[in-house]
């Protein structure tokens, strides 16, 4: 892999993805709102739902994004 492929998405790109994912603007993302993001997390084998409440807070979502888990966020 090249260095560019390993670069983390920008904060701006992750914020835009969060805004798109949090459809009801309640401050968390559920599988119903953003199935593709949850699928990407599952595929990564990592755990980002640290409080195990079945949804992602913005902090949890942003960590996954900055780790490059979401292939469509650049």
C-alpha positions as a Python dict, from the first residue, in 0.01 Angstrom:
ca = {
    (1, 'X'): (0, 0, 0),
    (2, 'X'): (117, 349, -71),
    (3, 'X'): (139, 621, 190),
    (4, 'X'): (-164, 792, 40),
    (5, 'X'): (-373, 478, 88),
    (6, 'X'): (-281, 475, 456),
    (7, 'X'): (-375, 839, 516),
    (8, 'X'): (-664, 891, 755),
    (9, 'X'): (-970, 1077, 632),
    (10, 'X'): (-975, 1446, 717),
    (11, 'X'): (-1176, 1582, 1008),
    (12, 'X'): (-1390, 1765, 753),
    (13, 'X'): (-1466, 1442, 565),
    (14, 'X'): (-1550, 1259, 889),
    (15, 'X'): (-1774, 1546, 1005),
    (16, 'X'): (-1957, 1539, 672),
    (17, 'X'): (-2005, 1161, 703),
    (18, 'X'): (-2136, 1206, 1058),
    (19, 'X'): (-2385, 1470, 945),
    (20, 'X'): (-2507, 1238, 671),
    (21, 'X'): (-2526, 935, 903),
    (22, 'X'): (-2710, 1105, 1194),
    (23, 'X'): (-3029, 1143, 992),
    (24, 'X'): (-3254, 1240, 1285),
    (25, 'X'): (-2990, 1468, 1441),
    (26, 'X'): (-3020, 1312, 1787),
    (27, 'X'): (-2645, 1286, 1848),
    (28, 'X'): (-2613, 914, 1788),
    (29, 'X'): (-2622, 680, 1490),
    (30, 'X'): (-2821, 358, 1484),
    (31, 'X'): (-2801, 68, 1241),
    (32, 'X'): (-3134, 179, 1095),
    (33, 'X'): (-2983, 519, 1011),
    (34, 'X'): (-2648, 403, 881),
    (35, 'X'): (-2633, 30, 806),
    (36, 'X'): (-2336, 65, 569),
    (37, 'X'): (-2124, 222, 843),
    (38, 'X'): (-2213, -55, 1089),
    (39, 'X'): (-2136, -314, 820),
    (40, 'X'): (-1794, -155, 762),
    (41, 'X'): (-1721, -164, 1136),
    (42, 'X'): (-1825, -529, 1156),
    (43, 'X'): (-1605, -610, 858),
    (44, 'X'): (-1309, -436, 1026),
    (45, 'X'): (-1333, -670, 1325),
    (46, 'X'): (-1288, -376, 1562),
    (47, 'X'): (-1521, -255, 1834),
    (48, 'X'): (-1622, 110, 1832),
    (49, 'X'): (-1946, 91, 2031),
    (50, 'X'): (-1745, 120, 2351),
    (51, 'X'): (-2045, 167, 2578),
    (52, 'X'): (-2222, -127, 2411),
    (53, 'X'): (-2553, 57, 2370),
    (54, 'X'): (-2609, -61, 2012),
    (55, 'X'): (-2551, 280, 1858),
    (56, 'X'): (-2257, 507, 1788),
    (57, 'X'): (-2199, 837, 1961),
    (58, 'X'): (-2024, 1103, 1757),
    (59, 'X'): (-1696, 1024, 1936),
    (60, 'X'): (-1728, 651, 1856),
    (61, 'X'): (-1821, 723, 1493),
    (62, 'X'): (-1536, 973, 1452),
    (63, 'X'): (-1282, 725, 1592),
    (64, 'X'): (-1390, 462, 1341),
    (65, 'X'): (-1377, 721, 1064),
    (66, 'X'): (-1030, 845, 1160),
    (67, 'X'): (-913, 481, 1172),
    (68, 'X'): (-1013, 452, 806),
    (69, 'X'): (-1289, 194, 864),
    (70, 'X'): (-1533, 365, 627),
    (71, 'X'): (-1398, 313, 274),
    (72, 'X'): (-1623, 576, 118),
    (73, 'X'): (-1496, 855, 347),
    (74, 'X'): (-1180, 1018, 219),
}
